[in-house]
Amino acid sequence: MGSADRMIRLIAAILLTALYLTKVITGTAGFVALVVAGVFLLTSLVRFCPLYTLLGMNTCAIKKA
């Protein structure tokens, strides 16, 4: 996972959590937002997204040897 992708996921996780905590998003949508925020946070911390593997995507810059 590339660094830009990681930053976008971290910002989205913080934003979704903030919206839930300020009660902008409530109920089922709030719970879904928290789950999505948790997944974004976890995948950005471990630098791996299982969905990208299934889709054959790669956002990491190619290192030249």
N, CA, C and O atoms as a GROMACS GRO file, in nm:
protein
  260
    1MET      N    1   0.085  -0.117   0.000
    1MET     CA    2   0.000   0.000   0.000
    1MET      C    3   0.090   0.124   0.000
    1MET      O    4   0.184   0.133   0.079
    2GLY      N    5   0.060   0.216  -0.088
    2GLY     CA    6   0.140   0.337  -0.099
    2GLY      C    7   0.114   0.436   0.014
    2GLY      O    8   0.014   0.425   0.085
    3SER      N    9   0.206   0.530   0.030
    3SER     CA   10   0.195   0.626   0.140
    3SER      C   11   0.074   0.720   0.124
    3SER      O   12   0.011   0.758   0.222
    4ALA      N   13   0.043   0.756   0.001
    4ALA     CA   14  -0.073   0.842  -0.021
    4ALA      C   15  -0.202   0.769   0.017
    4ALA      O   16  -0.291   0.827   0.079
    5ASP      N   17  -0.210   0.642  -0.019
    5ASP     CA   18  -0.326   0.560   0.016
    5ASP      C   19  -0.339   0.547   0.167
    5ASP      O   20  -0.449   0.555   0.221
    6ARG      N   21  -0.227   0.528   0.235
    6ARG     CA   22  -0.229   0.517   0.381
    6ARG      C   23  -0.280   0.645   0.446
    6ARG      O   24  -0.360   0.641   0.540
    7MET      N   25  -0.232   0.760   0.396
    7MET     CA   26  -0.274   0.888   0.454
    7MET      C   27  -0.423   0.913   0.431
    7MET      O   28  -0.492   0.962   0.520
    8ILE      N   29  -0.472   0.880   0.314
    8ILE     CA   30  -0.614   0.898   0.284
    8ILE      C   31  -0.698   0.812   0.378
    8ILE      O   32  -0.801   0.857   0.429
    9ARG      N   33  -0.654   0.687   0.400
    9ARG     CA   34  -0.727   0.598   0.490
    9ARG      C   35  -0.725   0.649   0.633
    9ARG      O   36  -0.827   0.642   0.702
   10LEU      N   37  -0.610   0.700   0.679
   10LEU     CA   38  -0.602   0.753   0.816
   10LEU      C   39  -0.693   0.874   0.834
   10LEU      O   40  -0.763   0.886   0.934
   11ILE      N   41  -0.691   0.964   0.736
   11ILE     CA   42  -0.776   1.083   0.743
   11ILE      C   43  -0.923   1.043   0.741
   11ILE      O   44  -1.004   1.099   0.815
   12ALA      N   45  -0.959   0.948   0.656
   12ALA     CA   46  -1.098   0.902   0.649
   12ALA      C   47  -1.140   0.837   0.780
   12ALA      O   48  -1.253   0.857   0.826
   13ALA      N   49  -1.051   0.760   0.841
   13ALA     CA   50  -1.082   0.695   0.969
   13ALA      C   51  -1.105   0.800   1.078
   13ALA      O   52  -1.199   0.788   1.157
   14ILE      N   53  -1.021   0.900   1.082
   14ILE     CA   54  -1.036   1.007   1.182
   14ILE      C   55  -1.165   1.083   1.158
   14ILE      O   56  -1.238   1.114   1.253
   15LEU      N   57  -1.194   1.115   1.032
   15LEU     CA   58  -1.316   1.188   0.998
   15LEU      C   59  -1.442   1.110   1.035
   15LEU      O   60  -1.534   1.165   1.095
   16LEU      N   61  -1.446   0.982   1.000
   16LEU     CA   62  -1.564   0.900   1.031
   16LEU      C   63  -1.583   0.886   1.182
   16LEU      O   64  -1.696   0.890   1.231
   17THR      N   65  -1.474   0.868   1.255
   17THR     CA   66  -1.484   0.858   1.401
   17THR      C   67  -1.533   0.990   1.461
   17THR      O   68  -1.617   0.989   1.551
   18ALA      N   69  -1.481   1.101   1.411
   18ALA     CA   70  -1.525   1.232   1.461
   18ALA      C   71  -1.673   1.256   1.432
   18ALA      O   72  -1.745   1.308   1.518
   19LEU      N   73  -1.719   1.217   1.314
   19LEU     CA   74  -1.861   1.234   1.281
   19LEU      C   75  -1.949   1.150   1.372
   19LEU      O   76  -2.058   1.192   1.411
   20TYR      N   77  -1.901   1.031   1.407
   20TYR     CA   78  -1.979   0.946   1.499
   20TYR      C   79  -1.979   1.006   1.640
   20TYR      O   80  -2.084   1.012   1.704
   21LEU      N   81  -1.864   1.049   1.688
   21LEU     CA   82  -1.854   1.101   1.824
   21LEU      C   83  -1.931   1.232   1.843
   21LEU      O   84  -1.979   1.261   1.953
   22THR      N   85  -1.943   1.311   1.737
   22THR     CA   86  -2.018   1.437   1.745
   22THR      C   87  -2.166   1.417   1.711
   22THR      O   88  -2.243   1.513   1.702
   23LYS      N   89  -2.205   1.290   1.692
   23LYS     CA   90  -2.343   1.250   1.666
   23LYS      C   91  -2.400   1.307   1.536
   23LYS      O   92  -2.520   1.328   1.524
   24VAL      N   93  -2.312   1.331   1.440
   24VAL     CA   94  -2.357   1.370   1.307
   24VAL      C   95  -2.410   1.245   1.236
   24VAL      O   96  -2.510   1.250   1.164
   25ILE      N   97  -2.340   1.134   1.258
   25ILE     CA   98  -2.384   1.004   1.206
   25ILE      C   99  -2.426   0.920   1.326
   25ILE      O  100  -2.347   0.899   1.418
   26THR      N  101  -2.550   0.870   1.325
   26THR     CA  102  -2.600   0.792   1.438
   26THR      C  103  -2.664   0.662   1.389
   26THR      O  104  -2.678   0.640   1.269
   27GLY      N  105  -2.702   0.580   1.483
   27GLY     CA  106  -2.774   0.457   1.451
   27GLY      C  107  -2.690   0.358   1.373
   27GLY      O  108  -2.569   0.345   1.396
   28THR      N  109  -2.755   0.288   1.282
   28THR     CA  110  -2.688   0.186   1.202
   28THR      C  111  -2.578   0.248   1.116
   28THR      O  112  -2.471   0.189   1.101
   29ALA      N  113  -2.604   0.363   1.059
   29ALA     CA  114  -2.503   0.430   0.977
   29ALA      C  115  -2.380   0.465   1.061
   29ALA      O  116  -2.268   0.456   1.012
   30GLY      N  117  -2.400   0.503   1.186
   30GLY     CA  118  -2.289   0.534   1.275
   30GLY      C  119  -2.206   0.410   1.305
   30GLY      O  120  -2.084   0.416   1.307
   31PHE      N  121  -2.274   0.298   1.328
   31PHE     CA  122  -2.204   0.174   1.354
   31PHE      C  123  -2.124   0.130   1.232
   31PHE      O  124  -2.009   0.088   1.245
   32VAL      N  125  -2.184   0.141   1.115
   32VAL     CA  126  -2.114   0.107   0.991
   32VAL      C  127  -1.993   0.199   0.972
   32VAL      O  128  -1.886   0.153   0.931
   33ALA      N  129  -2.009   0.328   1.001
   33ALA     CA  130  -1.899   0.423   0.988
   33ALA      C  131  -1.783   0.386   1.081
   33ALA      O  132  -1.667   0.397   1.042
   34LEU      N  133  -1.814   0.343   1.203
   34LEU     CA  134  -1.709   0.302   1.296
   34LEU      C  135  -1.637   0.176   1.249
   34LEU      O  136  -1.515   0.165   1.262
   35VAL      N  137  -1.711   0.083   1.194
   35VAL     CA  138  -1.649  -0.039   1.142
   35VAL      C  139  -1.557  -0.006   1.024
   35VAL      O  140  -1.445  -0.056   1.016
   36VAL      N  141  -1.605   0.078   0.934
   36VAL     CA  142  -1.523   0.119   0.820
   36VAL      C  143  -1.399   0.195   0.867
   36VAL      O  144  -1.289   0.174   0.814
   37ALA      N  145  -1.416   0.281   0.966
   37ALA     CA  146  -1.302   0.355   1.022
   37ALA      C  147  -1.200   0.258   1.082
   37ALA      O  148  -1.080   0.276   1.065
   38GLY      N  149  -1.248   0.157   1.152
   38GLY     CA  150  -1.159   0.058   1.210
   38GLY      C  151  -1.082  -0.020   1.104
   38GLY      O  152  -0.963  -0.045   1.119
   39VAL      N  153  -1.151  -0.058   0.997
   39VAL     CA  154  -1.086  -0.130   0.888
   39VAL      C  155  -0.982  -0.040   0.821
   39VAL      O  156  -0.871  -0.085   0.792
   40PHE      N  157  -1.016   0.085   0.796
   40PHE     CA  158  -0.922   0.179   0.736
   40PHE      C  159  -0.799   0.196   0.825
   40PHE      O  160  -0.686   0.196   0.776
   41LEU      N  161  -0.821   0.211   0.954
   41LEU     CA  162  -0.710   0.230   1.047
   41LEU      C  163  -0.621   0.106   1.048
   41LEU      O  164  -0.499   0.116   1.039
   42LEU      N  165  -0.681  -0.011   1.060
   42LEU     CA  166  -0.604  -0.135   1.066
   42LEU      C  167  -0.525  -0.158   0.938
   42LEU      O  168  -0.406  -0.192   0.944
   43THR      N  169  -0.588  -0.140   0.823
   43THR     CA  170  -0.517  -0.165   0.697
   43THR      C  171  -0.407  -0.064   0.673
   43THR      O  172  -0.305  -0.097   0.611
   44SER      N  173  -0.424   0.058   0.720
   44SER     CA  174  -0.317   0.156   0.701
   44SER      C  175  -0.201   0.130   0.797
   44SER      O  176  -0.086   0.158   0.763
   45LEU      N  177  -0.229   0.079   0.915
   45LEU     CA  178  -0.122   0.049   1.010
   45LEU      C  179  -0.039  -0.072   0.968
   45LEU      O  180   0.083  -0.073   0.986
   46VAL      N  181  -0.104  -0.173   0.914
   46VAL     CA  182  -0.030  -0.294   0.872
   46VAL      C  183   0.020  -0.284   0.728
   46VAL      O  184   0.091  -0.373   0.681
   47ARG      N  185  -0.018  -0.177   0.659
   47ARG     CA  186   0.025  -0.151   0.521
   47ARG      C  187  -0.013  -0.263   0.424
   47ARG      O  188   0.062  -0.296   0.332
   48PHE      N  189  -0.131  -0.319   0.446
   48PHE     CA  190  -0.178  -0.427   0.360
   48PHE      C  191  -0.330  -0.422   0.352
   48PHE      O  192  -0.397  -0.406   0.454
   49CYS      N  193  -0.383  -0.434   0.232
   49CYS     CA  194  -0.527  -0.437   0.212
   49CYS      C  195  -0.563  -0.566   0.139
   49CYS      O  196  -0.527  -0.584   0.023
   50PRO      N  197  -0.634  -0.658   0.207
   50PRO     CA  198  -0.671  -0.784   0.143
   50PRO      C  199  -0.755  -0.765   0.017
   50PRO      O  200  -0.744  -0.844  -0.077
   51LEU      N  201  -0.837  -0.662   0.013
   51LEU     CA  202  -0.919  -0.637  -0.105
   51LEU      C  203  -0.834  -0.606  -0.227
   51LEU      O  204  -0.867  -0.646  -0.338
   52TYR      N  205  -0.724  -0.534  -0.206
   52TYR     CA  206  -0.634  -0.503  -0.317
   52TYR      C  207  -0.576  -0.631  -0.376
   52TYR      O  208  -0.558  -0.642  -0.497
   53THR      N  209  -0.546  -0.729  -0.291
   53THR     CA  210  -0.493  -0.857  -0.338
   53THR      C  211  -0.596  -0.928  -0.425
   53THR      O  212  -0.564  -0.982  -0.531
   54LEU      N  213  -0.721  -0.927  -0.380
   54LEU     CA  214  -0.826  -0.993  -0.457
   54LEU      C  215  -0.850  -0.925  -0.592
   54LEU      O  216  -0.879  -0.991  -0.692
   55LEU      N  217  -0.837  -0.793  -0.593
   55LEU     CA  218  -0.860  -0.717  -0.716
   55LEU      C  219  -0.735  -0.701  -0.802
   55LEU      O  220  -0.742  -0.650  -0.914
   56GLY      N  221  -0.621  -0.746  -0.750
   56GLY     CA  222  -0.496  -0.735  -0.824
   56GLY      C  223  -0.442  -0.593  -0.831
   56GLY      O  224  -0.372  -0.558  -0.926
   57MET      N  225  -0.475  -0.512  -0.732
   57MET     CA  226  -0.431  -0.372  -0.730
   57MET      C  227  -0.306  -0.357  -0.647
   57MET      O  228  -0.278  -0.438  -0.558
   58ASN      N  229  -0.228  -0.251  -0.677
   58ASN     CA  230  -0.110  -0.219  -0.599
   58ASN      C  231  -0.090  -0.069  -0.605
   58ASN      O  232  -0.073  -0.013  -0.713
   59THR      N  233  -0.091  -0.002  -0.489
   59THR     CA  234  -0.071   0.142  -0.486
   59THR      C  235   0.068   0.179  -0.435
   59THR      O  236   0.099   0.297  -0.418
   60CYS      N  237   0.150   0.078  -0.411
   60CYS     CA  238   0.286   0.101  -0.362
   60CYS      C  239   0.377   0.132  -0.482
   60CYS      O  240   0.369   0.068  -0.587
   61ALA      N  241   0.463   0.229  -0.462
   61ALA     CA  242   0.558   0.264  -0.568
   61ALA      C  243   0.654   0.147  -0.590
   61ALA      O  244   0.695   0.081  -0.495
   62ILE      N  245   0.690   0.124  -0.714
   62ILE     CA  246   0.780   0.015  -0.747
   62ILE      C  247   0.924   0.057  -0.713
   62ILE      O  248   0.972   0.161  -0.757
   63LYS      N  249   0.990  -0.026  -0.634
   63LYS     CA  250   1.129   0.002  -0.596
   63LYS      C  251   1.221  -0.050  -0.705
   63LYS      O  252   1.210  -0.164  -0.749
   64LYS      N  253   1.313   0.036  -0.748
   64LYS     CA  254   1.407  -0.005  -0.852
   64LYS      C  255   1.532  -0.062  -0.786
   64LYS      O  256   1.584  -0.006  -0.690
   65ALA      N  257   1.577  -0.174  -0.839
   65ALA     CA  258   1.693  -0.241  -0.780
   65ALA      C  259   1.823  -0.188  -0.833
   65ALA      O  260   1.930  -0.234  -0.793
   0.00000   0.00000   0.00000
